[in-house]
């Protein structure tokens, strides 16, 4: 009887441990392990994208897909890809060279109602370095498993019909950012022109235990992917790596005064 009780306790402990590993990754602010940015095969999602290919890391590491301590991209390689921020970057850089950016009117027929004259309607700049690092997985131009000395292989995410190329996580496919929230624009310029854009000193709404303001999330005064998302799941309180959960549109209303 005692043996049975002990075995049941060990089983329960094992289940709780497994659940805690999963919950640790899916809970906002709990770190990258077991999130969708964890591409290891043991706890992560690597098999979802590039299953069974040569590039699977034999040590089942998490960081290696994006970062490495040695032999990462050089200054010259970064310059060739037109990026200036490359934190020990170990992943292939997006091959997109021409971006179609967001516009809120038809460029061929730019009839702008008087009440939105002050809103953003000019062509935006290209994504900055930090956004290009995100797009190097999400725009489908290179494989998720194109890291280090591996090129992704024939079964990888860069091929037609892949999860990245066809699913909701595909962002900027073929350089098309027309139907995504604009990035690559100077926040101060827009705030000066649009009275429905809040001051950069404004604190984020909702649960904000880190005391983040809009100012904290600008990249060289620009809105970029990292302004809304925390890719390492460390200083965010929302799902999908969102800086704050969008309950009651708190994420939107953090910047927009509507």
C-alpha positions in Angstrom: 0.0 0.0 0.0 2.8 2.4 0.9 4.6 1.7 -2.4 1.4 2.5 -4.3 1.0 5.8 -2.4 4.6 6.7 -3.0 4.3 5.9 -6.7 1.2 8.0 -6.9 3.0 10.9 -5.2 5.9 10.6 -7.7 3.4 10.5 -10.6 1.6 13.6 -9.3 4.9 15.4 -8.8 5.9 14.6 -12.3 2.7 15.9 -13.8 3.0 19.1 -11.7 6.5 19.5 -12.9 5.6 19.1 -16.5 2.7 21.5 -16.1 4.9 24.1 -14.4 7.4 23.9 -17.3 4.6 24.6 -19.8 3.0 27.3 -17.7 6.4 29.0 -17.1 6.7 29.6 -20.8 3.2 30.6 -21.5 2.9 33.0 -18.5 3.8 36.5 -19.5 7.0 37.8 -18.0 8.2 34.3 -17.1 11.1 34.0 -19.6 11.6 32.5 -23.0 11.6 28.8 -22.1 8.6 26.9 -23.5 7.3 29.9 -25.4 6.9 30.0 -29.2 10.4 31.6 -29.4 11.9 28.5 -27.7 12.9 26.4 -30.7 14.4 23.5 -28.7 12.8 20.2 -29.2 12.4 19.2 -25.6 10.2 22.1 -24.3 9.9 24.3 -27.3 8.4 24.6 -30.8 11.3 23.9 -33.1 9.6 20.8 -34.5 6.6 22.9 -35.4 8.6 24.8 -38.0 11.6 22.8 -39.1 11.1 19.2 -37.9 13.8 16.6 -38.5 16.3 18.6 -40.4 20.1 18.8 -40.2 20.0 22.1 -38.3 18.4 20.6 -35.2 20.7 21.6 -32.4 22.2 18.4 -30.8 22.5 20.1 -27.4 18.8 21.2 -27.6 19.7 24.7 -26.8 17.3 27.7 -26.8 19.4 30.8 -27.5 21.5 29.4 -30.4 18.9 30.1 -33.1 19.4 33.8 -32.6 22.6 34.3 -30.5 25.9 32.7 -30.0 29.1 33.5 -28.0 31.4 33.0 -30.9 31.5 33.4 -34.7 28.4 35.5 -35.1 27.8 38.0 -37.9 30.6 40.5 -38.4 30.4 44.3 -38.7 30.9 44.0 -42.5 28.1 41.4 -42.8 25.8 43.5 -40.7 26.5 46.6 -42.9 25.8 44.5 -46.1 22.4 43.7 -44.6 21.9 47.3 -43.7 21.5 46.7 -39.9 23.4 48.5 -37.2 22.2 46.4 -34.2 23.2 42.8 -34.1 23.6 41.5 -30.5 25.9 38.5 -31.1 23.5 37.6 -33.9 23.7 34.1 -35.2 20.7 33.9 -37.5 20.5 34.6 -41.2 19.3 38.1 -42.0 16.1 38.8 -44.0 16.8 38.9 -47.7 14.1 41.4 -48.4 15.5 44.7 -49.8 12.4 46.5 -50.8 9.5 47.1 -48.3 5.9 48.0 -49.1 4.9 50.0 -46.0 1.6 50.8 -44.4 -0.6 53.7 -45.7 -4.1 54.6 -44.5 -5.2 55.9 -47.9 -4.9 54.6 -51.4 -1.7 56.1 -52.9 -3.3 56.1 -56.3 -6.3 58.0 -55.1 -5.2 60.0 -52.0 -8.5 61.6 -51.0 -8.1 62.3 -47.3 -11.1 63.4 -45.3 -10.6 66.7 -43.4 -10.9 65.0 -40.0 -7.9 62.8 -40.6 -5.6 65.3 -42.3 -3.4 65.3 -39.2 -3.0 61.5 -39.1 -0.1 59.4 -40.4 -0.5 59.1 -44.2 3.0 59.6 -45.6 5.2 56.7 -46.8 7.0 55.2 -43.8 10.7 54.4 -43.5 12.0 50.9 -43.8 12.0 48.7 -40.6 15.0 49.5 -38.4 17.6 47.1 -37.3 15.7 45.7 -34.4 12.7 45.0 -36.5 14.7 43.4 -39.3 16.0 40.9 -36.7 12.4 39.9 -36.0 11.5 39.8 -39.7 14.4 37.5 -40.4 12.2 34.7 -39.1 8.7 36.1 -39.7 8.9 37.4 -43.3 9.6 33.9 -44.6 12.6 35.0 -46.7 15.0 32.8 -44.8 14.4 29.6 -42.8 13.9 29.7 -39.1 16.6 27.1 -38.9 19.1 29.1 -40.9 21.5 29.8 -38.1 25.2 29.3 -37.5 26.6 27.2 -40.3 23.2 25.7 -41.3 21.1 26.9 -44.2 17.8 25.4 -43.2 17.6 22.6 -45.6 14.9 21.5 -48.0 12.2 20.9 -45.3 12.6 24.3 -43.8 10.2 27.2 -43.2 11.4 29.3 -46.1 9.6 27.0 -48.6 6.2 27.6 -50.1 3.3 26.2 -48.0 5.3 26.3 -44.7 3.9 27.4 -41.4 5.8 30.7 -41.5 4.9 31.5 -45.1 1.2 30.8 -44.8 0.2 31.1 -41.1 -0.7 34.0 -39.0 2.8 34.3 -37.7 4.0 35.3 -41.2 4.6 39.1 -41.0 6.0 41.1 -43.9 5.9 38.2 -46.4 7.7 39.3 -49.6 8.3 42.6 -47.9 4.6 43.5 -47.7 3.8 45.4 -44.5 0.7 47.2 -45.9 -1.7 45.4 -43.6 0.3 45.5 -40.4 0.6 48.2 -37.7 3.1 50.8 -39.1 6.7 50.6 -37.9 9.7 52.6 -38.9 8.3 56.0 -38.2 9.4 58.8 -35.8 6.9 58.8 -32.8 7.7 62.4 -31.9 6.8 63.6 -35.5 3.5 61.8 -35.4 2.6 63.0 -31.9 3.3 66.6 -33.0 0.9 66.2 -35.9 -1.8 64.1 -34.4 -3.6 65.3 -31.2 -4.9 61.7 -30.7 -1.3 60.4 -30.1 -0.1 60.6 -26.5 3.1 62.1 -25.2 6.0 59.7 -25.2 6.3 60.3 -21.4 2.9 58.5 -21.0 2.9 55.3 -18.9 1.5 52.1 -20.5 -2.0 51.2 -19.4 -3.1 48.0 -17.8 -0.8 45.9 -15.6 2.6 47.7 -15.9 4.8 46.5 -13.0 7.9 47.7 -14.7 6.7 51.3 -14.9 7.3 51.4 -18.7 6.5 54.5 -20.7 6.1 54.9 -24.4 9.6 56.6 -24.3 11.1 53.4 -23.0 9.9 51.4 -26.0 11.1 53.7 -28.8 14.0 52.7 -30.9 16.0 55.8 -31.9 12.7 57.6 -31.4 11.0 55.2 -33.8 8.2 52.7 -33.3 9.4 49.2 -34.1 8.4 45.6 -33.5 10.0 45.7 -30.1 7.8 48.6 -29.1 4.8 46.3 -28.7 6.5 42.9 -28.2 9.1 41.6 -25.7 10.6 38.7 -27.6 12.2 37.1 -24.5 9.0 37.2 -22.5 10.6 39.0 -19.5 9.2 42.5 -19.2 5.7 41.9 -20.6 2.3 41.3 -19.0 0.4 40.2 -22.2 0.2 37.0 -24.2 2.0 36.9 -27.6 4.9 38.7 -26.0 2.8 41.9 -25.7 4.2 44.6 -23.4 0.7 44.8 -21.8 -2.3 42.6 -22.3 -4.7 44.1 -24.8 -7.7 43.7 -22.4 -10.1 46.5 -23.2 -7.6 47.6 -25.8 -5.1 48.8 -23.2 -2.2 48.2 -25.5 -3.8 50.3 -28.2 -4.9 53.0 -25.8 -1.4 53.3 -24.3 -0.5 55.3 -27.3 -3.8 56.3 -28.9 -6.1 58.8 -27.3 -9.6 57.8 -28.7 
